[in-house]
């Protein structure tokens, strides 16, 4: 795609860059020749994609499998109200084209996996990780280390944000900071814990800033530093990060040299694993409902999740309120508990069993695995 | 007394306090005292064997205690101990 020159339209469009000595014509041509991969076009990916497109990054790759939901619009500014129900890739591509038709958008539809990650990332100069789960965070990190691609990292939760640059030159990687993921269920996702809508704007644009600097080769990046942002108290702090010589992926004696099963690494249940005792498949619950069996179905997700999609027979008791609601549940009946993916409901089942409820089943895979 | 900064995911265990001043001559002592003041925090920070959990990073001022004297890192008056838990949010 490189032409080695800028058109008149581009000279006009990027004029405020061209007069910056740190960018100039040479830098703008570098941006035009650059390829950046955005993993996720959600809260972080939205501002990243918009500003990188506006800045004139020549090729932007987008990885996403999701569709636009109205609950996304509070922060995912690349998508609009008329995009609800569309693929995020379609919506994001349209927004980028409208902003800067000079940008080539490469679509990678689906999830990033251990099978496709190296092949996808190999084509890019820089990766910006804006995913929402630990398995993909570790996958992106390991693939970037193995391929020697810098990763502009950002992560958000409620009012807190983190940003850094991993796998760049001799700097540390994500595993140097967090050798192991937290056990599933201990750290809630944004869907469970909430997130301030403007927060991903701040963190996503810190990532975008780092991407542009990495591409231009100017300034000092966040390599070796972890930036912490507390939006509620409006404080930025900076911590030192060091490469861990014992890091299994980037250390001196590397034990992870090819991509692994990240779901398993993060302790997630395998979707094709056999049922454990105390579990039930969604289709079996459907059959019980169809038969008119006498049992209690409980949804332990949050009210907004229940509102977005629910099984009509399910009673909503968010996990946090379950201890206070125990007296309202008929312990003589079979109790079937579900959540989004089976983690929170597993905790609920443990609690119910501890409190003496004798007949409790957890819906394997949660409502995500439920076909009605 | 050193000051411990509590990240927002853990503030529900400290009555929403973002900063807690605790006694302790080392980072480890300060954290143990914090866990005594707020018992629900104990399982978030420590394993059953009393070790700091591997996915919770502890900083003394701006340095990771893994690269200092770990839990024996001296903590003086006014020093800042920061808990940096893993967060993964971004897309959904």
HADDOCK unambig.tbl for C-alpha pairs under 7 A between the chains (distance, minus, plus):
assign (segid A and resid 40 and name CA) (segid B and resid 91 and name CA) 5.87 0.50 0.50
assign (segid A and resid 41 and name CA) (segid B and resid 91 and name CA) 6.53 0.50 0.50
assign (segid A and resid 42 and name CA) (segid B and resid 90 and name CA) 6.66 0.50 0.50
assign (segid A and resid 42 and name CA) (segid B and resid 91 and name CA) 3.90 0.50 0.50
assign (segid A and resid 42 and name CA) (segid B and resid 92 and name CA) 6.02 0.50 0.50
assign (segid A and resid 43 and name CA) (segid B and resid 90 and name CA) 5.44 0.50 0.50
assign (segid A and resid 43 and name CA) (segid B and resid 91 and name CA) 4.88 0.50 0.50
assign (segid A and resid 43 and name CA) (segid B and resid 92 and name CA) 6.80 0.50 0.50
assign (segid A and resid 44 and name CA) (segid B and resid 90 and name CA) 5.37 0.50 0.50
assign (segid A and resid 44 and name CA) (segid B and resid 91 and name CA) 6.22 0.50 0.50
assign (segid A and resid 130 and name CA) (segid B and resid 90 and name CA) 5.03 0.50 0.50
assign (segid A and resid 130 and name CA) (segid B and resid 91 and name CA) 5.98 0.50 0.50
assign (segid A and resid 131 and name CA) (segid B and resid 89 and name CA) 6.68 0.50 0.50
assign (segid A and resid 131 and name CA) (segid B and resid 90 and name CA) 5.10 0.50 0.50
assign (segid A and resid 131 and name CA) (segid B and resid 91 and name CA) 5.06 0.50 0.50
assign (segid A and resid 132 and name CA) (segid B and resid 88 and name CA) 5.29 0.50 0.50
assign (segid A and resid 132 and name CA) (segid B and resid 89 and name CA) 4.24 0.50 0.50
assign (segid A and resid 132 and name CA) (segid B and resid 90 and name CA) 4.69 0.50 0.50
assign (segid A and resid 132 and name CA) (segid B and resid 91 and name CA) 4.96 0.50 0.50
assign (segid A and resid 132 and name CA) (segid B and resid 92 and name CA) 6.10 0.50 0.50
assign (segid A and resid 133 and name CA) (segid B and resid 88 and name CA) 5.19 0.50 0.50
assign (segid A and resid 133 and name CA) (segid B and resid 89 and name CA) 6.47 0.50 0.50
assign (segid A and resid 134 and name CA) (segid B and resid 88 and name CA) 5.81 0.50 0.50
assign (segid A and resid 155 and name CA) (segid B and resid 87 and name CA) 6.32 0.50 0.50
assign (segid A and resid 155 and name CA) (segid B and resid 88 and name CA) 5.48 0.50 0.50
assign (segid A and resid 155 and name CA) (segid B and resid 89 and name CA) 5.39 0.50 0.50
assign (segid A and resid 155 and name CA) (segid B and resid 90 and name CA) 5.57 0.50 0.50
assign (segid A and resid 156 and name CA) (segid B and resid 87 and name CA) 6.59 0.50 0.50
assign (segid A and resid 156 and name CA) (segid B and resid 88 and name CA) 6.61 0.50 0.50
assign (segid A and resid 156 and name CA) (segid B and resid 89 and name CA) 4.82 0.50 0.50
assign (segid A and resid 156 and name CA) (segid B and resid 90 and name CA) 5.69 0.50 0.50
assign (segid A and resid 157 and name CA) (segid B and resid 87 and name CA) 6.44 0.50 0.50
assign (segid A and resid 157 and name CA) (segid B and resid 89 and name CA) 5.62 0.50 0.50
assign (segid A and resid 159 and name CA) (segid B and resid 8 and name CA) 6.95 0.50 0.50
assign (segid A and resid 160 and name CA) (segid B and resid 8 and name CA) 6.64 0.50 0.50
assign (segid A and resid 178 and name CA) (segid B and resid 55 and name CA) 5.69 0.50 0.50
assign (segid A and resid 180 and name CA) (segid B and resid 54 and name CA) 6.40 0.50 0.50
assign (segid A and resid 180 and name CA) (segid B and resid 55 and name CA) 5.74 0.50 0.50
assign (segid A and resid 181 and name CA) (segid B and resid 55 and name CA) 5.87 0.50 0.50
assign (segid A and resid 182 and name CA) (segid B and resid 55 and name CA) 5.54 0.50 0.50
assign (segid A and resid 189 and name CA) (segid B and resid 89 and name CA) 6.02 0.50 0.50
assign (segid A and resid 190 and name CA) (segid B and resid 89 and name CA) 5.66 0.50 0.50
assign (segid A and resid 190 and name CA) (segid B and resid 92 and name CA) 6.65 0.50 0.50
assign (segid A and resid 191 and name CA) (segid B and resid 92 and name CA) 6.56 0.50 0.50
assign (segid A and resid 238 and name CA) (segid B and resid 62 and name CA) 6.86 0.50 0.50
assign (segid A and resid 239 and name CA) (segid B and resid 62 and name CA) 4.57 0.50 0.50
assign (segid A and resid 239 and name CA) (segid B and resid 63 and name CA) 6.39 0.50 0.50
assign (segid A and resid 240 and name CA) (segid B and resid 62 and name CA) 5.81 0.50 0.50
assign (segid A and resid 240 and name CA) (segid B and resid 63 and name CA) 5.62 0.50 0.50
